[in-house]
């Protein structure tokens, strides 16, 4: 349950795609300085593991997780790099079991009642609801909670969450955090515009604190 408390303390988790390891530390510093210390570095690029290792070594106030973990190899690489939690877009029992085996808390993705039921059977205390808006948004989560609230399950919606709707998500007690890509826009990252990213992080952090 420690990972649940870690994510809850942040409220909004920047979902990051890093192509260049050299950007990892200044990016993490911008996010931490803006008030968002819990980060999800996705394994959509070859730079992911190296970026996590650099942030872990050089940005002590950052709490780094690994996203888009689809294989056992990626789970191991994330753990070895220093990730303290893992996130996946879907629910794969074998991946969850392997993550549990090596001690990496996992937040698998679900979009249906059947997937949620399987995740709970696997002993997962928190799930990523993905793709959040396309899968029904807050209304769908509330409907799922009608049947599953008694289990104590927590949610981290990701996918289509933005500054306009994130407050509605965070108003649901069982939603402990939301993943957001808007905090690190591709153009700002490409331009190494750390001030712009820090500003977006500060605005998101203010929303999270106000819930």
PEGI-V136330 format. One line per field, one symbol per residue. ss: DSSP state (H for helix, E for strand, C for the rest). phi: phi as a letter, one per 30 degrees, with the letter a starting at -180 (. if undefined). psi: psi as a letter, one per 20 degrees, with the letter a starting at -180 (. if undefined). A space follows every 50 residues. Layout:
ss=???
phi=???
psi=???
This chain:
ss=CHHHHHHHHHCEEEEECCCCHHHHHHHHHHHHHHCCCEEEEECCCCCHHH HHHHHHHHCCCCEEEEECCCCHHHHHHHHHHCCCCEECCCCCHHHHHHHH HHCCCEECEECCHHHHHHHHHCCCCEEEECCCCCCCHHHHHHHHHHHHHH HCCEEEEECCCCCCCHHHHHCCCCEEEEEECCCCCHHHHHCCCHHHHHHH HHHHHHHHHCC
phi=.dddddddddibcdcccccbeddeddddddddddjcdcbccdddbddedd dddddedcbdddccccchdcbddddddddddjdcabbbdbcbeddddddd dciceccddbbbddddddddddiddbbccbdeddckiedddddddecced didcbbdbjidbddcdddddddedcdabcbcddbdeddddchdddddddd ddddddddddd
psi=ihhghghhhggpopopophohhigghgggggghijnioqooqliriiggh ggggghhinhiqoprprloirhghgghgghijqiqqqqhroohhgggggh gjkoppnqqqirhgggghghhikpipqpoqogghjibhggghgghhhihi ijqqqnqqnjprhhihhhgiiohiohrqppiihmqhhhghjkmhggghgh gggghhgghi.
